[in-house]
Amino acid sequence: MERITMSLDSVLADLFDKFIAEHGYTNRSEAMRDLIRQQLEKEQLEKSGDGYCVASLSYVYNHHELELASRITEAHHDHHELMLSSMHVHLDHDNCLEITIMRGPVGIVRNTANAIMAERGVRHGKLNMVPIDISEVSHSHGGQPHVHSRPLT
């Protein structure tokens, strides 16, 4: 691990310490590492549609909306290679929360998520992506080839 030193004016340092306390960090270093990772990931994903990511897509929708559940399911099946897992929660008599974990090329994941969130009746959609390196490996646990997804930051 490399050590760096920073200087902050007292107002910014006080605000940073307040941020640290509000978010439950035990020290400034952990908070700074997370902030740096977040910014680097954000810039990488915004600058380029290249590379791979893992992503969580969450959205709320009214299950009474005409054929909406079928359209969402169809979108998942049309891109089954991206979809790792989904969780469906009934919020009340009308509304459902769905969370889908995706893995694949950044541009395709983003476009697929945007298409799902743009469906009539989908509300409160949010996509969170983490850039990754993907490698197919075969090693001791079973010897079967499988995918490893390693975060880039």
N, CA and C atoms as an extended XYZ file, in Angstrom:
459
Properties=species:S:1:pos:R:3:atomname:S:1:resname:S:1:resid:I:1 pbc="F F F"
N         0.850       -1.162        0.000 N   MET     1
C         0.000        0.000        0.000 CA  MET     1
C         0.898        1.229        0.000 C   MET     1
N         0.529        2.226       -0.785 N   GLU     2
C         1.302        3.460       -0.864 CA  GLU     2
C         0.670        4.523        0.017 C   GLU     2
N         1.490        5.257        0.731 N   ARG     3
C         1.012        6.322        1.607 CA  ARG     3
C         1.140        7.656        0.871 C   ARG     3
N         0.050        8.461        0.933 N   ILE     4
C         0.091        9.812        0.369 CA  ILE     4
C        -0.355       10.784        1.454 C   ILE     4
N         0.040       12.026        1.314 N   THR     5
C        -0.325       13.063        2.260 CA  THR     5
C        -1.118       14.126        1.528 C   THR     5
N        -2.163       14.634        2.169 N   MET     6
C        -2.999       15.676        1.569 CA  MET     6
C        -3.119       16.841        2.530 C   MET     6
N        -3.330       18.012        1.966 N   SER     7
C        -3.629       19.187        2.774 CA  SER     7
C        -5.016       19.679        2.404 C   SER     7
N        -5.846       19.951        3.410 N   LEU     8
C        -7.196       20.478        3.202 CA  LEU     8
C        -7.353       21.715        4.065 C   LEU     8
N        -8.106       22.698        3.547 N   ASP     9
C        -8.381       23.833        4.419 CA  ASP     9
C        -9.331       23.364        5.517 C   ASP     9
N        -9.403       24.127        6.601 N   SER    10
C       -10.121       23.665        7.790 CA  SER    10
C       -11.609       23.459        7.528 C   SER    10
N       -12.223       24.273        6.690 N   VAL    11
C       -13.650       24.106        6.391 CA  VAL    11
C       -13.889       22.783        5.663 C   VAL    11
N       -13.083       22.506        4.641 N   LEU    12
C       -13.225       21.251        3.892 CA  LEU    12
C       -12.912       20.050        4.786 C   LEU    12
N       -11.914       20.156        5.639 N   ALA    13
C       -11.571       19.065        6.556 CA  ALA    13
C       -12.719       18.791        7.519 C   ALA    13
N       -13.344       19.843        8.027 N   ASP    14
C       -14.484       19.668        8.936 CA  ASP    14
C       -15.657       18.995        8.212 C   ASP    14
N       -15.925       19.421        6.982 N   LEU    15
C       -16.999       18.798        6.200 CA  LEU    15
C       -16.695       17.336        5.910 C   LEU    15
N       -15.437       17.052        5.614 N   PHE    16
C       -15.031       15.677        5.345 CA  PHE    16
C       -15.191       14.819        6.606 C   PHE    16
N       -14.793       15.331        7.752 N   ASP    17
C       -14.954       14.596        9.005 CA  ASP    17
C       -16.431       14.346        9.320 C   ASP    17
N       -17.282       15.297        9.003 N   LYS    18
C       -18.725       15.115        9.200 CA  LYS    18
C       -19.232       14.010        8.268 C   LYS    18
N       -18.785       14.024        7.016 N   PHE    19
C       -19.135       12.984        6.048 CA  PHE    19
C       -18.713       11.609        6.572 C   PHE    19
N       -17.493       11.533        7.092 N   ILE    20
C       -16.958       10.277        7.623 CA  ILE    20
C       -17.849        9.754        8.755 C   ILE    20
N       -18.219       10.627        9.668 N   ALA    21
C       -19.055       10.224       10.801 CA  ALA    21
C       -20.446        9.792       10.330 C   ALA    21
N       -21.040       10.532        9.406 N   GLU    22
C       -22.394       10.221        8.928 CA  GLU    22
C       -22.449        8.912        8.156 C   GLU    22
N       -21.347        8.530        7.521 N   HIS    23
C       -21.326        7.318        6.707 CA  HIS    23
C       -20.685        6.128        7.422 C   HIS    23
N       -20.287        6.317        8.666 N   GLY    24
C       -19.801        5.203        9.470 CA  GLY    24
C       -18.379        4.755        9.199 C   GLY    24
N       -17.585        5.591        8.561 N   TYR    25
C       -16.178        5.233        8.349 CA  TYR    25
C       -15.433        5.325        9.672 C   TYR    25
N       -14.433        4.474        9.827 N   THR    26
C       -13.641        4.510       11.058 CA  THR    26
C       -12.405        5.387       10.913 C   THR    26
N       -12.063        5.755        9.661 N   ASN    27
C       -10.906        6.630        9.473 CA  ASN    27
C       -10.999        7.349        8.124 C   ASN    27
N       -10.210        8.362        7.978 N   ARG    28
C       -10.200        9.164        6.754 CA  ARG    28
C        -9.710        8.369        5.549 C   ARG    28
N        -8.770        7.472        5.751 N   SER    29
C        -8.207        6.716        4.631 CA  SER    29
C        -9.264        5.872        3.931 C   SER    29
N       -10.083        5.163        4.702 N   GLU    30
C       -11.130        4.329        4.096 CA  GLU    30
C       -12.115        5.186        3.316 C   GLU    30
N       -12.507        6.309        3.886 N   ALA    31
C       -13.440        7.203        3.201 CA  ALA    31
C       -12.827        7.731        1.903 C   ALA    31
N       -11.580        8.136        1.958 N   MET    32
C       -10.912        8.673        0.773 CA  MET    32
C       -10.777        7.604       -0.304 C   MET    32
N       -10.412        6.384        0.075 N   ARG    33
C       -10.299        5.288       -0.908 CA  ARG    33
C       -11.637        5.056       -1.611 C   ARG    33
N       -12.738        5.025       -0.834 N   ASP    34
C       -14.055        4.811       -1.443 CA  ASP    34
C       -14.438        5.947       -2.378 C   ASP    34
N       -14.179        7.179       -1.982 N   LEU    35
C       -14.500        8.319       -2.835 CA  LEU    35
C       -13.689        8.294       -4.132 C   LEU    35
N       -12.425        7.945       -4.036 N   ILE    36
C       -11.575        7.854       -5.229 CA  ILE    36
C       -12.076        6.744       -6.141 C   ILE    36
N       -12.384        5.569       -5.577 N   ARG    37
C       -12.912        4.460       -6.390 CA  ARG    37
C       -14.197        4.865       -7.103 C   ARG    37
N       -15.110        5.493       -6.371 N   GLN    38
C       -16.385        5.914       -6.963 CA  GLN    38
C       -16.165        6.847       -8.141 C   GLN    38
N       -15.285        7.808       -7.989 N   GLN    39
C       -15.034        8.772       -9.060 CA  GLN    39
C       -14.364        8.110      -10.264 C   GLN    39
N       -13.381        7.247      -10.008 N   LEU    40
C       -12.702        6.562      -11.109 CA  LEU    40
C       -13.670        5.658      -11.872 C   LEU    40
N       -14.528        4.929      -11.155 N   GLU    41
C       -15.512        4.067      -11.808 CA  GLU    41
C       -16.501        4.895      -12.614 C   GLU    41
N       -16.967        5.974      -12.044 N   LYS    42
C       -17.930        6.841      -12.728 CA  LYS    42
C       -17.341        7.362      -14.032 C   LYS    42
N       -16.119        7.863      -13.977 N   GLU    43
C       -15.492        8.408      -15.176 CA  GLU    43
C       -15.235        7.331      -16.218 C   GLU    43
N       -14.794        6.166      -15.795 N   GLN    44
C       -14.541        5.087      -16.746 CA  GLN    44
C       -15.828        4.685      -17.457 C   GLN    44
N       -16.920        4.560      -16.714 N   LEU    45
C       -18.186        4.140      -17.303 CA  LEU    45
C       -18.795        5.227      -18.178 C   LEU    45
N       -18.577        6.497      -17.836 N   GLU    46
C       -19.122        7.594      -18.636 CA  GLU    46
C       -18.322        7.825      -19.913 C   GLU    46
N       -17.005        7.669      -19.844 N   LYS    47
C       -16.137        7.955      -20.990 CA  LYS    47
C       -16.213        6.890      -22.063 C   LYS    47
N       -16.501        5.671      -21.665 N   SER    48
C       -16.376        4.581      -22.608 CA  SER    48
C       -17.501        3.585      -22.440 C   SER    48
N       -17.993        3.096      -23.540 N   GLY    49
C       -18.938        1.997      -23.511 CA  GLY    49
C       -18.208        0.678      -23.619 C   GLY    49
N       -16.878        0.746      -23.635 N   ASP    50
C       -16.066       -0.459      -23.750 CA  ASP    50
C       -15.940       -1.141      -22.401 C   ASP    50
N       -15.506       -2.359      -22.444 N   GLY    51
C       -15.245       -3.095      -21.222 CA  GLY    51
C       -16.504       -3.757      -20.694 C   GLY    51
N       -16.344       -4.359      -19.526 N   TYR    52
C       -17.414       -5.119      -18.904 CA  TYR    52
C       -17.770       -4.528      -17.558 C   TYR    52
N       -18.962       -4.890      -17.088 N   CYS    53
C       -19.414       -4.427      -15.784 CA  CYS    53
C       -20.303       -5.478      -15.146 C   CYS    53
N       -20.442       -5.371      -13.837 N   VAL    54
C       -21.543       -5.993      -13.123 CA  VAL    54
C       -22.439       -4.834      -12.727 C   VAL    54
N       -23.733       -5.091      -12.696 N   ALA    55
C       -24.652       -3.994      -12.446 CA  ALA    55
C       -25.867       -4.482      -11.673 C   ALA    55
N       -26.412       -3.576      -10.900 N   SER    56
C       -27.712       -3.835      -10.281 CA  SER    56
C       -28.695       -2.842      -10.884 C   SER    56
N       -29.779       -3.371      -11.369 N   LEU    57
C       -30.865       -2.566      -11.932 CA  LEU    57
C       -32.050       -2.732      -11.001 C   LEU    57
N       -32.544       -1.635      -10.463 N   SER    58
C       -33.727       -1.708       -9.596 CA  SER    58
C       -34.792       -0.771      -10.144 C   SER    58
N       -36.028       -1.194      -10.027 N   TYR    59
C       -37.137       -0.379      -10.509 CA  TYR    59
C       -38.419       -0.814       -9.819 C   TYR    59
N       -39.344        0.127       -9.736 N   VAL    60
C       -40.674       -0.112       -9.185 CA  VAL    60
C       -41.650       -0.005      -10.331 C   VAL    60
N       -42.624       -0.902      -10.353 N   TYR    61
C       -43.653       -0.814      -11.390 CA  TYR    61
C       -44.997       -1.282      -10.848 C   TYR    61
N       -46.049       -0.827      -11.501 N   ASN    62
C       -47.409       -1.215      -11.168 CA  ASN    62
C       -47.729       -2.469      -11.949 C   ASN    62
N       -47.953       -3.566      -11.250 N   HIS    63
C       -48.163       -4.827      -11.956 CA  HIS    63
C       -49.525       -4.900      -12.649 C   HIS    63
N       -50.405       -3.917      -12.415 N   HIS    64
C       -51.691       -3.870      -13.120 CA  HIS    64
C       -51.562       -3.227      -14.501 C   HIS    64
N       -50.441       -2.542      -14.748 N   GLU    65
C       -50.214       -1.908      -16.051 CA  GLU    65
C       -50.300       -2.977      -17.141 C   GLU    65
N       -51.057       -2.701      -18.165 N   LEU    66
C       -51.361       -3.671      -19.217 CA  LEU    66
C       -50.104       -4.320      -19.786 C   LEU    66
N       -49.942       -5.613      -19.571 N   GLU    67
C       -48.881       -6.449      -20.116 CA  GLU    67
C       -47.462       -6.013      -19.742 C   GLU    67
N       -47.329       -5.142      -18.749 N   LEU    68
C       -45.996       -4.665      -18.379 CA  LEU    68
C       -45.117       -5.807      -17.854 C   LEU    68
N       -45.655       -6.628      -16.966 N   ALA    69
C       -44.856       -7.738      -16.428 CA  ALA    69
C       -44.373       -8.649      -17.550 C   ALA    69
N       -45.214       -8.876      -18.549 N   SER    70
C       -44.820       -9.714      -19.699 CA  SER    70
C       -43.725       -9.046      -20.519 C   SER    70
N       -43.829       -7.725      -20.703 N   ARG    71
C       -42.811       -7.007      -21.475 CA  ARG    71
C       -41.465       -7.030      -20.750 C   ARG    71
N       -41.498       -6.874      -19.434 N   ILE    72
C       -40.257       -6.921      -18.653 CA  ILE    72
C       -39.647       -8.320      -18.724 C   ILE    72
N       -40.464       -9.330      -18.538 N   THR    73
C       -39.971      -10.712      -18.622 CA  THR    73
C       -39.389      -10.991      -19.996 C   THR    73
N       -40.037      -10.501      -21.040 N   GLU    74
C       -39.531      -10.686      -22.404 CA  GLU    74
C       -38.170      -10.016      -22.568 C   GLU    74
N       -38.014       -8.811      -22.023 N   ALA    75
C       -36.723       -8.116      -22.102 CA  ALA    75
C       -35.637       -8.928      -21.393 C   ALA    75
N       -35.976       -9.525      -20.259 N   HIS    76
C       -35.004      -10.362      -19.531 CA  HIS    76
C       -34.624      -11.578      -20.371 C   HIS    76
N       -35.606      -12.209      -20.995 N   HIS    77
C       -35.313      -13.381      -21.815 CA  HIS    77
C       -34.547      -13.010      -23.081 C   HIS    77
N       -34.856      -11.851      -23.660 N   ASP    78
C       -34.145      -11.416      -24.865 CA  ASP    78
C       -32.666      -11.179      -24.590 C   ASP    78
N       -32.327      -10.902      -23.334 N   HIS    79
C       -30.935      -10.629      -22.951 CA  HIS    79
C       -30.505      -11.557      -21.817 C   HIS    79
N       -30.903      -12.822      -21.907 N   HIS    80
C       -30.623      -13.785      -20.834 CA  HIS    80
C       -29.133      -13.934      -20.545 C   HIS    80
N       -28.280      -13.646      -21.534 N   GLU    81
C       -26.833      -13.771      -21.317 CA  GLU    81
C       -26.311      -12.717      -20.340 C   GLU    81
N       -27.076      -11.642      -20.137 N   LEU    82
C       -26.684      -10.578      -19.211 CA  LEU    82
C       -27.225      -10.795      -17.801 C   LEU    82
N       -28.350      -11.480      -17.713 N   MET    83
C       -29.099      -11.569      -16.463 CA  MET    83
C       -28.548      -12.681      -15.574 C   MET    83
N       -28.031      -12.308      -14.406 N   LEU    84
C       -27.512      -13.295      -13.469 CA  LEU    84
C       -28.563      -13.730      -12.463 C   LEU    84
N       -29.343      -12.766      -11.973 N   SER    85
C       -30.325      -13.079      -10.945 CA  SER    85
C       -31.322      -11.926      -10.840 C   SER    85
N       -32.519      -12.245      -10.393 N   SER    86
C       -33.538      -11.223      -10.135 CA  SER    86
C       -34.238      -11.529       -8.830 C   SER    86
N       -34.654      -10.458       -8.170 N   MET    87
C       -35.476      -10.591       -6.972 CA  MET    87
C       -36.707       -9.718       -7.165 C   MET    87
N       -37.856      -10.269       -6.850 N   HIS    88
C       -39.124       -9.587       -7.041 CA  HIS    88
C       -39.792       -9.440       -5.684 C   HIS    88
N       -40.186       -8.209       -5.319 N   VAL    89
C       -40.795       -7.941       -4.024 CA  VAL    89
C       -42.130       -7.240       -4.249 C   VAL    89
N       -43.180       -7.732       -3.594 N   HIS    90
C       -44.494       -7.092       -3.657 CA  HIS    90
C       -44.534       -6.009       -2.586 C   HIS    90
N       -44.606       -4.745       -3.017 N   LEU    91
C       -44.595       -3.632       -2.072 CA  LEU    91
C       -45.969       -3.387       -1.466 C   LEU    91
N       -47.000       -3.516       -2.286 N   ASP    92
C       -48.383       -3.365       -1.833 CA  ASP    92
C       -49.268       -4.078       -2.850 C   ASP    92
N       -50.565       -3.764       -2.882 N   HIS    93
C       -51.481       -4.457       -3.797 CA  HIS    93
C       -51.219       -4.120       -5.258 C   HIS    93
N       -50.533       -3.014       -5.511 N   ASP    94
C       -50.343       -2.560       -6.888 CA  ASP    94
C       -48.892       -2.554       -7.353 C   ASP    94
N       -47.966       -2.280       -6.454 N   ASN    95
C       -46.583       -1.996       -6.838 CA  ASN    95
C       -45.619       -3.113       -6.476 C   ASN    95
N       -44.681       -3.341       -7.388 N   CYS    96
C       -43.629       -4.338       -7.203 CA  CYS    96
C       -42.274       -3.658       -7.356 C   CYS    96
N       -41.319       -4.155       -6.601 N   LEU    97
C       -39.920       -3.747       -6.736 CA  LEU    97
C       -39.188       -4.933       -7.328 C   LEU    97
N       -38.426       -4.679       -8.370 N   GLU    98
C       -37.625       -5.742       -8.954 CA  GLU    98
C       -36.172       -5.287       -8.967 C   GLU    98
N       -35.281       -6.200       -8.603 N   ILE    99
C       -33.849       -5.931       -8.614 CA  ILE    99
C       -33.205       -7.031       -9.446 C   ILE    99
N       -32.453       -6.619      -10.449 N   THR   100
C       -31.811       -7.565      -11.349 CA  THR   100
C       -30.312       -7.334      -11.325 C   THR   100
N       -29.553       -8.417      -11.204 N   ILE   101
C       -28.099       -8.354      -11.267 CA  ILE   101
C       -27.695       -8.762      -12.675 C   ILE   101
N       -26.898       -7.911      -13.309 N   MET   102
C       -26.489       -8.130      -14.693 CA  MET   102
C       -24.963       -8.148      -14.776 C   MET   102
N       -24.450       -8.826      -15.810 N   ARG   103
C       -23.009       -8.814      -16.085 CA  ARG   103
C       -22.843       -8.902      -17.593 C   ARG   103
N       -22.001       -7.991      -18.134 N   GLY   104
C       -21.756       -8.019      -19.564 CA  GLY   104
C       -21.083       -6.753      -20.031 C   GLY   104
N       -21.045       -6.552      -21.363 N   PRO   105
C       -20.444       -5.344      -21.908 CA  PRO   105
C       -21.191       -4.089      -21.430 C   PRO   105
N       -20.441       -3.070      -21.052 N   VAL   106
C       -21.007       -1.852      -20.474 CA  VAL   106
C       -22.128       -1.276      -21.340 C   VAL   106
N       -21.876       -1.100      -22.626 N   GLY   107
C       -22.874       -0.486      -23.498 CA  GLY   107
C       -24.146       -1.292      -23.602 C   GLY   107
N       -24.023       -2.598      -23.685 N   ILE   108
C       -25.202       -3.454      -23.814 CA  ILE   108
C       -25.985       -3.492      -22.507 C   ILE   108
N       -25.276       -3.568      -21.380 N   VAL   109
C       -25.952       -3.532      -20.075 CA  VAL   109
C       -26.702       -2.213      -19.926 C   VAL   109
N       -26.047       -1.093      -20.244 N   ARG   110
C       -26.683        0.221      -20.116 CA  ARG   110
C       -27.923        0.321      -21.017 C   ARG   110
N       -27.800       -0.099      -22.278 N   ASN   111
C       -28.930       -0.008      -23.211 CA  ASN   111
C       -30.088       -0.898      -22.781 C   ASN   111
N       -29.787       -2.092      -22.310 N   THR   112
C       -30.838       -3.008      -21.851 CA  THR   112
C       -31.552       -2.443      -20.629 C   THR   112
N       -30.779       -1.931      -19.680 N   ALA   113
C       -31.367       -1.340      -18.475 CA  ALA   113
C       -32.222       -0.128      -18.838 C   ALA   113
N       -31.726        0.725      -19.733 N   ASN   114
C       -32.503        1.898      -20.141 CA  ASN   114
C       -33.805        1.495      -20.810 C   ASN   114
N       -33.776        0.445      -21.622 N   ALA   115
C       -34.993       -0.018      -22.295 CA  ALA   115
C       -36.017       -0.517      -21.271 C   ALA   115
N       -35.554       -1.238      -20.256 N   ILE   116
C       -36.477       -1.727      -19.219 CA  ILE   116
C       -37.045       -0.553      -18.430 C   ILE   116
N       -36.188        0.392      -18.030 N   MET   117
C       -36.655        1.537      -17.247 CA  MET   117
C       -37.588        2.442      -18.044 C   MET   117
N       -37.476        2.424      -19.383 N   ALA   118
C       -38.307        3.278      -20.228 CA  ALA   118
C       -39.681        2.676      -20.524 C   ALA   118
N       -39.894        1.428      -20.136 N   GLU   119
C       -41.206        0.811      -20.370 CA  GLU   119
C       -42.292        1.623      -19.664 C   GLU   119
N       -43.428        1.801      -20.341 N   ARG   120
C       -44.553        2.524      -19.759 CA  ARG   120
C       -44.992        1.804      -18.477 C   ARG   120
N       -45.041        2.524      -17.365 N   GLY   121
C       -45.448        1.953      -16.089 CA  GLY   121
C       -44.299        1.656      -15.143 C   GLY   121
N       -43.057        1.700      -15.634 N   VAL   122
C       -41.892        1.510      -14.766 CA  VAL   122
C       -41.544        2.860      -14.152 C   VAL   122
N       -41.365        2.849      -12.833 N   ARG   123
C       -41.023        4.090      -12.126 CA  ARG   123
C       -39.803        3.846      -11.246 C   ARG   123
N       -39.142        4.912      -10.880 N   HIS   124
C       -38.036        4.852       -9.920 CA  HIS   124
C       -36.916        3.902      -10.341 C   HIS   124
N       -36.580        3.893      -11.615 N   GLY   125
C       -35.508        3.023      -12.100 CA  GLY   125
C       -34.138        3.589      -11.765 C   GLY   125
N       -33.219        2.695      -11.447 N   LYS   126
C       -31.843        3.095      -11.117 CA  LYS   126
C       -30.893        1.984      -11.535 C   LYS   126
N       -29.822        2.367      -12.229 N   LEU   127
C       -28.787        1.431      -12.642 CA  LEU   127
C       -27.496        1.799      -11.931 C   LEU   127
N       -26.864        0.819      -11.308 N   ASN   128
C       -25.573        1.012      -10.664 CA  ASN   128
C       -24.595        0.026      -11.296 C   ASN   128
N       -23.545        0.538      -11.942 N   MET   129
C       -22.578       -0.316      -12.624 CA  MET   129
C       -21.208       -0.226      -11.961 C   MET   129
N       -20.503       -1.358      -11.952 N   VAL   130
C       -19.129       -1.427      -11.459 CA  VAL   130
C       -18.291       -2.028      -12.585 C   VAL   130
N       -17.270       -1.307      -13.069 N   PRO   131
C       -16.430       -1.868      -14.136 CA  PRO   131
C       -15.627       -3.059      -13.631 C   PRO   131
N       -15.524       -4.090      -14.468 N   ILE   132
C       -14.833       -5.313      -14.074 CA  ILE   132
C       -13.941       -5.809      -15.200 C   ILE   132
N       -13.055       -6.710      -14.821 N   ASP   133
C       -12.269       -7.492      -15.768 CA  ASP   133
C       -12.854       -8.890      -15.722 C   ASP   133
N       -13.155       -9.454      -16.872 N   ILE   134
C       -13.720      -10.802      -16.947 CA  ILE   134
C       -12.667      -11.753      -17.477 C   ILE   134
N       -12.547      -12.896      -16.818 N   SER   135
C       -11.654      -13.931      -17.326 CA  SER   135
C       -12.314      -15.281      -17.123 C   SER   135
N       -12.187      -16.139      -18.126 N   GLU   136
C       -12.683      -17.502      -17.993 CA  GLU   136
C       -11.540      -18.353      -17.481 C   GLU   136
N       -11.814      -19.091      -16.427 N   VAL   137
C       -10.763      -19.888      -15.798 CA  VAL   137
C       -11.248      -21.312      -15.544 C   VAL   137
N       -10.315      -22.188      -15.406 N   SER   138
C       -10.594      -23.556      -14.993 CA  SER   138
C        -9.537      -23.902      -13.958 C   SER   138
N        -9.972      -24.193      -12.759 N   HIS   139
C        -9.016      -24.561      -11.712 CA  HIS   139
C        -9.642      -25.526      -10.731 C   HIS   139
N        -9.032      -25.723       -9.622 N   SER   140
C        -9.243      -26.860       -8.731 CA  SER   140
C       -10.691      -27.162       -8.342 C   SER   140
N       -11.553      -26.179       -8.153 N   HIS   141
C       -12.888      -26.543       -7.683 CA  HIS   141
C       -13.772      -27.031       -8.838 C   HIS   141
N       -13.586      -28.310       -9.153 N   GLY   142
C       -14.400      -28.968      -10.158 CA  GLY   142
C       -13.786      -29.007      -11.536 C   GLY   142
N       -12.815      -28.155      -11.805 N   GLY   143
C       -12.155      -28.156      -13.095 CA  GLY   143
C       -12.989      -27.626      -14.242 C   GLY   143
N       -14.239      -27.215      -13.988 N   GLN   144
C       -15.096      -26.707      -15.048 CA  GLN   144
C       -14.777      -25.240      -15.320 C   GLN   144
N       -14.704      -24.856      -16.597 N   PRO   145
C       -14.494      -23.439      -16.911 CA  PRO   145
C       -15.646      -22.595      -16.363 C   PRO   145
N       -15.306      -21.473      -15.828 N   HIS   146
C       -16.302      -20.539      -15.318 CA  HIS   146
C       -15.722      -19.133      -15.378 C   HIS   146
N       -16.539      -18.159      -15.134 N   VAL   147
C       -16.138      -16.762      -15.273 CA  VAL   147
C       -15.798      -16.172      -13.921 C   VAL   147
N       -14.684      -15.451      -13.866 N   HIS   148
C       -14.339      -14.631      -12.707 CA  HIS   148
C       -14.527      -13.173      -13.110 C   HIS   148
N       -15.132      -12.404      -12.237 N   SER   149
C       -15.362      -10.983      -12.475 CA  SER   149
C       -14.636      -10.203      -11.384 C   SER   149
N       -13.562       -9.520      -11.743 N   ARG   150
C       -12.749       -8.793      -10.776 CA  ARG   150
C       -12.942       -7.290      -10.969 C   ARG   150
N       -13.380       -6.578       -9.910 N   PRO   151
C       -13.537       -5.117      -10.015 CA  PRO   151
C       -12.208       -4.478      -10.442 C   PRO   151
N       -12.285       -3.459      -11.282 N   LEU   152
C       -11.085       -2.798      -11.791 CA  LEU   152
C       -10.480       -1.835      -10.783 C   LEU   152
N       -11.263       -1.331       -9.836 N   THR   153
C       -10.722       -0.380       -8.854 CA  THR   153
C       -10.761       -0.967       -7.470 C   THR   153
